[in-house]
Amino acid sequence: MLTLTHGACVDPQHLSAFTRLRGLLEVTRLVRSDEDLDHLLAAIARTTAESLGFGTVVLNLYRRAWDDFCTTTVHGSEHARETLLGDARGWDVWGRVLDDRFLRRGAYLVPHGTFDWDELAPRSYVPELPREAGQDAWHPEDALMVPLHHSDGPLLGIMAVDEPASGRQPTDEELDVLVALASHAALAIQSAQESAESSRHRNALEQLLRVSSRLTETFAIDAILQAVCDGIHHALGFETVSVDLPDPDTGDLEPRAAYGWELDDPAVHSSFTLAEIAVLLVPEFETQGCYLLTSEQARARVRPEADTYSSQRCGKGPHAWDDHWLIVPLYGRSGELIGLIWADDPVDLLVPSPARLQALRVFANQATTALDAAAQFEEMEFLADHDPLTRLRNRRSFVRQLELETSRSDRYGRRFALLVGDVNGFKQVNDRRGHPAGDRALESVGRVLMDGRREVDGVYRIGGDEFALILPEVGSDEARAVAERIHDAMLGSGDELLTQLTISFGVAVYPEQGADPESLFRAADESMYSAKREPGGRLPSAS
């Protein structure tokens, strides 16, 4: 059944509430784990199977490059794994299965006979198991699945479960436990994916720093530009890159350095002039100082006879790279256009994210400001520990400082408070006003947090709309007062965006609420979720 499994296990044993709770706690633990994604998915599938009593658990992750779902993890029989692993299905299948008529308490229960699985999803896995008797018996072709959503809403994947140990249809209580477990599993997957993305971003920054150090070693322009091309490939994952500068005699753009192409390759000799390229550099195509156009948009604006390169690595779907044109202009000290970088054939087959384009823009800046390498190095050092939007310190810096603060507190016998805050209403601002307004709102929140801090306090952006404050030598009552002052400052700021937002803060004091950084953060996080359930999202009064 696509990457759904069918069949029932005849084991009559029912799982205890304790076993289910243990499974939920185990998946919750995985949210904070540092396992790589493959090991994490295997742990989620195994825990789900063992704690909830399913013979087969399948995880299908969404692939942005293909706009489909690929079976990455199967916990079950060897036959199930051989049949399902690597299977990929698009919305033509999943859109029919995830229909509201099958929705039950957050899960989708598709009764047997609804679909001809051989027609809808050929090569489905249907185990050969005896059928149980009774009206509520689980049928081999029944299907049960739960969507795995990102905290911001998009679908990360789908968990499909089968072969219940009871041999019966799940009760409402059992579905509630399954949906709760899936929700925590989604958070774990999101955390792992974001951690991997952060790691890639750190690697990009480290590559930028290496390029910076190399650029200070030479004043040879070709060597500088080659270092930029190599850096873009290794750090940002473009298989073909070139830097074009105008020929002094003809004015035609000529490749001066390239990765993935030879300089004499006709593919990179388009004979455009700077003036012809300038017509593509308009605001509607600009993101982070780069210009991204579809092939149709670009070709409609250039000479029909111009030779242009066709991408060799394309995907499909709304997020996929499909012969796009990605141009990064190079500007002189007076702001004049002096050349450009072409980047093509992304390894992941995806249209680059704003963060990736931002890094690409920095590489372009390296190409034009090689003699100012020291300033570039300083900026990269800052970005290694700070959030580029709010300019607050980032999660990496937060984790390091939290460990340092606990060590200091142990050494000098003093306590400190940790505030963890989550912005309420941010999604609504993004939805109604757009992401630029959401970015401005986060910047404003960052300014409010910085304006009210002491010199010794640390302020961090640790997630999309999550912030934290480390307050040395502060107890619970003082920390709660800080949270209230921030809440009041946002309401009284006069900023239209801020008045639509509040922050729910959780408080934990070291060492009373946590004897190590992980347990302290967990306590503050739990306190924050309690606050979100209170009127106005504020912490309840201290008892």
Secondary structure as UniProt FT lines:
FT   TURN            2..3
FT   HELIX           17..31
FT   HELIX           37..52
FT   STRAND          54..63
FT   TURN            64..67
FT   STRAND          68..75
FT   HELIX           78..84
FT   TURN            85..86
FT   STRAND          88..90
FT   HELIX           91..97
FT   HELIX           100..102
FT   STRAND          103..104
FT   TURN            105..106
FT   STRAND          107..110
FT   TURN            112..113
FT   HELIX           117..120
FT   TURN            122..123
FT   TURN            135..136
FT   TURN            140..141
FT   STRAND          143..149
FT   TURN            151..152
FT   STRAND          155..164
FT   TURN            165..166
FT   HELIX           172..215
FT   TURN            216..217
FT   HELIX           221..236
FT   STRAND          238..246
FT   TURN            248..250
FT   STRAND          252..259
FT   TURN            263..264
FT   HELIX           266..268
FT   HELIX           274..278
FT   TURN            279..280
FT   HELIX           283..285
FT   STRAND          286..287
FT   TURN            288..289
FT   STRAND          290..293
FT   HELIX           295..299
FT   TURN            300..301
FT   TURN            304..305
FT   TURN            318..319
FT   STRAND          325..331
FT   TURN            333..334
FT   STRAND          337..346
FT   TURN            347..348
FT   HELIX           354..368
FT   HELIX           370..372
FT   HELIX           373..385
FT   TURN            388..390
FT   HELIX           395..412
FT   STRAND          416..424
FT   HELIX           426..433
FT   HELIX           435..451
FT   TURN            455..456
FT   STRAND          458..461
FT   STRAND          466..472
FT   HELIX           476..491
FT   TURN            496..497
FT   HELIX           498..500
FT   STRAND          502..510
FT   TURN            511..512
FT   HELIX           517..532
FT   HELIX           535..537
//
